[in-house]
């Protein structure tokens, strides 16, 4: 007796794993084009008070060195390290149709122990 073949299961593709974005070569961004806005959240204020780390929304094509030089030129501080992550856009409904918000890049900037950034 012949058995029927096993059904092929649908596997959801991991969006984060296949997307590798690097800075475009020979793309020169001004400091105000690299840093778009500061992210003022509860977690961000906790990191800024305890760990002297500030989070910003930055351009998707910006590299860590561009982010470091932009922060040092916009604010009178010394940057020790930069960590980045690409946040995938959320799924939202627009007129009862599913849509998707764009991806954005978040940068967490650690400063020297004596330096601070005052937003307000």
Rosetta constraint file for C-alpha pairs under 8 A:
AtomPair CA 14 CA 18 HARMONIC 6.91 0.50
AtomPair CA 15 CA 19 HARMONIC 6.48 0.50
AtomPair CA 16 CA 88 HARMONIC 7.77 0.50
AtomPair CA 21 CA 61 HARMONIC 7.46 0.50
AtomPair CA 22 CA 61 HARMONIC 6.60 0.50
AtomPair CA 22 CA 63 HARMONIC 7.33 0.50
AtomPair CA 23 CA 27 HARMONIC 7.64 0.50
AtomPair CA 23 CA 61 HARMONIC 4.67 0.50
AtomPair CA 23 CA 62 HARMONIC 5.69 0.50
AtomPair CA 23 CA 63 HARMONIC 5.67 0.50
AtomPair CA 24 CA 61 HARMONIC 6.35 0.50
AtomPair CA 29 CA 33 HARMONIC 5.81 0.50
AtomPair CA 29 CA 34 HARMONIC 6.19 0.50
AtomPair CA 29 CA 62 HARMONIC 7.82 0.50
AtomPair CA 30 CA 34 HARMONIC 6.39 0.50
AtomPair CA 30 CA 70 HARMONIC 7.65 0.50
AtomPair CA 31 CA 35 HARMONIC 6.42 0.50
AtomPair CA 31 CA 67 HARMONIC 7.91 0.50
AtomPair CA 31 CA 69 HARMONIC 7.66 0.50
AtomPair CA 31 CA 70 HARMONIC 4.42 0.50
AtomPair CA 31 CA 71 HARMONIC 7.46 0.50
AtomPair CA 31 CA 73 HARMONIC 7.18 0.50
AtomPair CA 31 CA 74 HARMONIC 6.97 0.50
AtomPair CA 32 CA 36 HARMONIC 6.79 0.50
AtomPair CA 32 CA 70 HARMONIC 7.45 0.50
AtomPair CA 32 CA 74 HARMONIC 7.84 0.50
AtomPair CA 33 CA 59 HARMONIC 7.02 0.50
AtomPair CA 34 CA 58 HARMONIC 5.51 0.50
AtomPair CA 34 CA 59 HARMONIC 5.16 0.50
AtomPair CA 34 CA 62 HARMONIC 6.15 0.50
AtomPair CA 34 CA 66 HARMONIC 7.31 0.50
AtomPair CA 34 CA 67 HARMONIC 6.45 0.50
AtomPair CA 34 CA 70 HARMONIC 6.74 0.50
AtomPair CA 35 CA 56 HARMONIC 6.77 0.50
AtomPair CA 35 CA 57 HARMONIC 6.35 0.50
AtomPair CA 35 CA 58 HARMONIC 4.60 0.50
AtomPair CA 35 CA 59 HARMONIC 6.59 0.50
AtomPair CA 35 CA 67 HARMONIC 7.12 0.50
AtomPair CA 35 CA 70 HARMONIC 7.05 0.50
AtomPair CA 35 CA 71 HARMONIC 7.59 0.50
AtomPair CA 36 CA 56 HARMONIC 7.32 0.50
AtomPair CA 36 CA 57 HARMONIC 5.54 0.50
AtomPair CA 36 CA 58 HARMONIC 5.19 0.50
AtomPair CA 36 CA 59 HARMONIC 6.75 0.50
AtomPair CA 37 CA 56 HARMONIC 5.81 0.50
AtomPair CA 37 CA 57 HARMONIC 5.36 0.50
AtomPair CA 37 CA 58 HARMONIC 7.19 0.50
AtomPair CA 38 CA 54 HARMONIC 7.95 0.50
AtomPair CA 38 CA 55 HARMONIC 6.20 0.50
AtomPair CA 38 CA 56 HARMONIC 4.24 0.50
AtomPair CA 38 CA 57 HARMONIC 6.07 0.50
AtomPair CA 39 CA 44 HARMONIC 6.94 0.50
AtomPair CA 39 CA 55 HARMONIC 5.56 0.50
AtomPair CA 39 CA 56 HARMONIC 5.14 0.50
AtomPair CA 39 CA 57 HARMONIC 6.48 0.50
AtomPair CA 40 CA 44 HARMONIC 5.92 0.50
AtomPair CA 40 CA 45 HARMONIC 6.66 0.50
AtomPair CA 40 CA 55 HARMONIC 7.76 0.50
AtomPair CA 41 CA 45 HARMONIC 6.14 0.50
AtomPair CA 42 CA 46 HARMONIC 6.22 0.50
AtomPair CA 43 CA 47 HARMONIC 6.25 0.50
AtomPair CA 44 CA 48 HARMONIC 6.12 0.50
AtomPair CA 44 CA 53 HARMONIC 7.83 0.50
AtomPair CA 44 CA 54 HARMONIC 6.43 0.50
AtomPair CA 44 CA 55 HARMONIC 6.27 0.50
AtomPair CA 45 CA 49 HARMONIC 6.14 0.50
AtomPair CA 45 CA 54 HARMONIC 7.83 0.50
AtomPair CA 46 CA 50 HARMONIC 6.01 0.50
AtomPair CA 46 CA 51 HARMONIC 7.80 0.50
AtomPair CA 47 CA 51 HARMONIC 5.03 0.50
AtomPair CA 47 CA 52 HARMONIC 6.19 0.50
AtomPair CA 47 CA 53 HARMONIC 5.37 0.50
AtomPair CA 47 CA 54 HARMONIC 6.80 0.50
AtomPair CA 48 CA 52 HARMONIC 4.44 0.50
AtomPair CA 48 CA 53 HARMONIC 4.75 0.50
AtomPair CA 48 CA 54 HARMONIC 5.44 0.50
AtomPair CA 49 CA 53 HARMONIC 7.93 0.50
AtomPair CA 51 CA 110 HARMONIC 7.80 0.50
AtomPair CA 52 CA 110 HARMONIC 6.06 0.50
AtomPair CA 52 CA 111 HARMONIC 5.95 0.50
AtomPair CA 52 CA 112 HARMONIC 7.77 0.50
AtomPair CA 52 CA 113 HARMONIC 7.08 0.50
AtomPair CA 52 CA 116 HARMONIC 7.25 0.50
AtomPair CA 53 CA 108 HARMONIC 6.36 0.50
AtomPair CA 53 CA 109 HARMONIC 5.35 0.50
AtomPair CA 53 CA 110 HARMONIC 4.29 0.50
AtomPair CA 53 CA 111 HARMONIC 6.22 0.50
AtomPair CA 54 CA 108 HARMONIC 5.56 0.50
AtomPair CA 54 CA 109 HARMONIC 5.19 0.50
AtomPair CA 54 CA 110 HARMONIC 6.54 0.50
AtomPair CA 55 CA 106 HARMONIC 6.90 0.50
AtomPair CA 55 CA 107 HARMONIC 5.53 0.50
AtomPair CA 55 CA 108 HARMONIC 4.30 0.50
AtomPair CA 55 CA 109 HARMONIC 6.12 0.50
AtomPair CA 56 CA 106 HARMONIC 5.83 0.50
AtomPair CA 56 CA 107 HARMONIC 5.28 0.50
AtomPair CA 56 CA 108 HARMONIC 6.50 0.50
AtomPair CA 56 CA 109 HARMONIC 7.87 0.50
AtomPair CA 57 CA 104 HARMONIC 7.31 0.50
AtomPair CA 57 CA 105 HARMONIC 5.92 0.50
AtomPair CA 57 CA 106 HARMONIC 4.79 0.50
AtomPair CA 57 CA 107 HARMONIC 6.33 0.50
AtomPair CA 58 CA 62 HARMONIC 7.04 0.50
AtomPair CA 58 CA 67 HARMONIC 7.75 0.50
AtomPair CA 58 CA 104 HARMONIC 7.62 0.50
AtomPair CA 58 CA 105 HARMONIC 5.58 0.50
AtomPair CA 58 CA 106 HARMONIC 6.01 0.50
AtomPair CA 58 CA 107 HARMONIC 6.58 0.50
AtomPair CA 59 CA 104 HARMONIC 7.57 0.50
AtomPair CA 59 CA 105 HARMONIC 6.45 0.50
AtomPair CA 60 CA 86 HARMONIC 7.78 0.50
AtomPair CA 60 CA 104 HARMONIC 6.30 0.50
AtomPair CA 60 CA 105 HARMONIC 5.41 0.50
AtomPair CA 62 CA 66 HARMONIC 6.06 0.50
AtomPair CA 62 CA 67 HARMONIC 6.58 0.50
AtomPair CA 63 CA 67 HARMONIC 6.25 0.50
AtomPair CA 64 CA 68 HARMONIC 6.15 0.50
AtomPair CA 64 CA 82 HARMONIC 6.18 0.50
AtomPair CA 64 CA 83 HARMONIC 7.49 0.50
AtomPair CA 64 CA 84 HARMONIC 7.42 0.50
AtomPair CA 65 CA 69 HARMONIC 6.25 0.50
AtomPair CA 66 CA 70 HARMONIC 6.04 0.50
AtomPair CA 67 CA 71 HARMONIC 6.17 0.50
AtomPair CA 67 CA 82 HARMONIC 7.68 0.50
AtomPair CA 68 CA 72 HARMONIC 6.25 0.50
AtomPair CA 68 CA 79 HARMONIC 6.35 0.50
AtomPair CA 68 CA 81 HARMONIC 7.84 0.50
AtomPair CA 68 CA 82 HARMONIC 6.88 0.50
AtomPair CA 68 CA 109 HARMONIC 7.85 0.50
AtomPair CA 69 CA 73 HARMONIC 6.08 0.50
AtomPair CA 70 CA 74 HARMONIC 6.03 0.50
AtomPair CA 71 CA 75 HARMONIC 5.84 0.50
AtomPair CA 71 CA 77 HARMONIC 7.62 0.50
AtomPair CA 71 CA 79 HARMONIC 7.60 0.50
AtomPair CA 72 CA 76 HARMONIC 6.06 0.50
AtomPair CA 72 CA 77 HARMONIC 5.57 0.50
AtomPair CA 72 CA 78 HARMONIC 6.15 0.50
AtomPair CA 72 CA 79 HARMONIC 6.76 0.50
AtomPair CA 75 CA 117 HARMONIC 7.22 0.50
AtomPair CA 77 CA 111 HARMONIC 7.04 0.50
AtomPair CA 77 CA 112 HARMONIC 7.51 0.50
AtomPair CA 77 CA 115 HARMONIC 5.60 0.50
AtomPair CA 77 CA 116 HARMONIC 7.04 0.50
AtomPair CA 77 CA 117 HARMONIC 7.61 0.50
AtomPair CA 78 CA 111 HARMONIC 5.82 0.50
AtomPair CA 78 CA 112 HARMONIC 5.59 0.50
AtomPair CA 78 CA 115 HARMONIC 6.86 0.50
AtomPair CA 79 CA 109 HARMONIC 6.87 0.50
AtomPair CA 79 CA 110 HARMONIC 5.98 0.50
AtomPair CA 79 CA 111 HARMONIC 4.51 0.50
AtomPair CA 79 CA 112 HARMONIC 6.06 0.50
AtomPair CA 80 CA 109 HARMONIC 7.76 0.50
AtomPair CA 80 CA 110 HARMONIC 5.63 0.50
AtomPair CA 80 CA 111 HARMONIC 5.35 0.50
AtomPair CA 80 CA 112 HARMONIC 5.93 0.50
AtomPair CA 81 CA 109 HARMONIC 6.06 0.50
AtomPair CA 81 CA 110 HARMONIC 5.23 0.50
AtomPair CA 81 CA 111 HARMONIC 7.22 0.50
AtomPair CA 82 CA 107 HARMONIC 6.66 0.50
AtomPair CA 82 CA 108 HARMONIC 5.79 0.50
AtomPair CA 82 CA 109 HARMONIC 4.64 0.50
AtomPair CA 82 CA 110 HARMONIC 6.28 0.50
AtomPair CA 83 CA 107 HARMONIC 5.61 0.50
AtomPair CA 83 CA 108 HARMONIC 5.13 0.50
AtomPair CA 83 CA 109 HARMONIC 6.52 0.50
AtomPair CA 84 CA 105 HARMONIC 7.00 0.50
AtomPair CA 84 CA 106 HARMONIC 5.63 0.50
AtomPair CA 84 CA 107 HARMONIC 4.35 0.50
AtomPair CA 84 CA 108 HARMONIC 6.28 0.50
AtomPair CA 85 CA 105 HARMONIC 5.78 0.50
AtomPair CA 85 CA 106 HARMONIC 5.35 0.50
AtomPair CA 85 CA 107 HARMONIC 6.54 0.50
AtomPair CA 86 CA 103 HARMONIC 6.94 0.50
AtomPair CA 86 CA 104 HARMONIC 5.81 0.50
AtomPair CA 86 CA 105 HARMONIC 4.39 0.50
AtomPair CA 86 CA 106 HARMONIC 6.23 0.50
AtomPair CA 87 CA 103 HARMONIC 5.75 0.50
AtomPair CA 87 CA 104 HARMONIC 5.35 0.50
AtomPair CA 87 CA 105 HARMONIC 5.83 0.50
AtomPair CA 87 CA 106 HARMONIC 6.96 0.50
AtomPair CA 88 CA 102 HARMONIC 7.22 0.50
AtomPair CA 88 CA 103 HARMONIC 4.55 0.50
AtomPair CA 88 CA 104 HARMONIC 6.66 0.50
AtomPair CA 89 CA 100 HARMONIC 6.23 0.50
AtomPair CA 89 CA 101 HARMONIC 4.62 0.50
AtomPair CA 89 CA 102 HARMONIC 4.82 0.50
AtomPair CA 89 CA 103 HARMONIC 4.41 0.50
AtomPair CA 89 CA 104 HARMONIC 7.05 0.50
AtomPair CA 90 CA 100 HARMONIC 5.80 0.50
AtomPair CA 90 CA 101 HARMONIC 5.42 0.50
AtomPair CA 90 CA 102 HARMONIC 7.72 0.50
AtomPair CA 91 CA 98 HARMONIC 6.80 0.50
AtomPair CA 91 CA 99 HARMONIC 5.76 0.50
AtomPair CA 91 CA 100 HARMONIC 4.45 0.50
AtomPair CA 91 CA 101 HARMONIC 6.37 0.50
AtomPair CA 92 CA 98 HARMONIC 5.88 0.50
AtomPair CA 92 CA 99 HARMONIC 5.20 0.50
AtomPair CA 92 CA 100 HARMONIC 5.67 0.50
AtomPair CA 92 CA 101 HARMONIC 7.02 0.50
AtomPair CA 93 CA 97 HARMONIC 5.38 0.50
AtomPair CA 93 CA 98 HARMONIC 4.48 0.50
AtomPair CA 93 CA 99 HARMONIC 5.45 0.50
AtomPair CA 93 CA 100 HARMONIC 7.93 0.50
AtomPair CA 94 CA 98 HARMONIC 6.23 0.50
AtomPair CA 94 CA 99 HARMONIC 6.14 0.50
AtomPair CA 111 CA 115 HARMONIC 6.30 0.50
AtomPair CA 111 CA 116 HARMONIC 7.43 0.50
